Amino acid sequence: FTTPAWAADGDLDDSFSGDGKLIYSRSTKKDYLYHVFTQANGDLVVGGYDNNNPSCSSCVRWANHEFDSSGTTTNQFPTADDKKLFWSPKTDIIREMLLMSDGRFAMVGQAGTHSTNSNKDYDCAVAVRKANGSLDTTGFNASNYQPDTVVFNSGSQGRYYVGFSNNVDDACWAGALQADDKIIAGGYIATNSADIALAR
């Protein structure tokens, strides 16, 4: 942190929302944070999920946000569409947020493979946002590729299904960037109970 999260005496840093703590509500149901990284200026970029259907506690979408070092929301992701990403009626989660060398944001996680049917399986998923927060539809998967078994009505530019299997669930829990900004996504595939799954 540019401003340390912990004071030298071991107490929480008073500069972060006054008592070193932040509770932030995005919906009336479940809102989870799974990953956070620090920008060079000390701002905190976070990723996880929020609820997109108040009548369904398991219907959650990708959610990302940024806070400054005092815990105040920034304008890094200025519109509602810059802060959320709907994939399916399943539990779709950002597991890792990554800052690319040109200022874009890569997100790694899991998403359902059907836009209306919650019984369909999961795939690993990756999406990229531009430095201004908008989905990078011209620079990442501009060709709109998606596996044949994926039914997603809104198009896939800016996002990418990493289908390790067409028959069983797979999900990515970790991500990394190489020096050339190639995205590494890792997790599991539910074959033989579970096997390691890694893609670039």
Secondary structure, 3 states (H helix, E strand, C coil): CCCCCECCCCCECCCCCCCCCCCCCCCCCCEEEEEEEECCCCCEEEEEEEECCCCCCCCEEEEEEEECCCCCECCCCCCHHHHEECCCCCECEEEEEEECCCCCEEEEEEEECECCCCCCCEEEEEEEECCCCCECCCCCCCCCCCCCCCECCCCCCCEEEECCCCCCCEEEEEEEECCCCCEEEEEEECCCCCEEEEEC
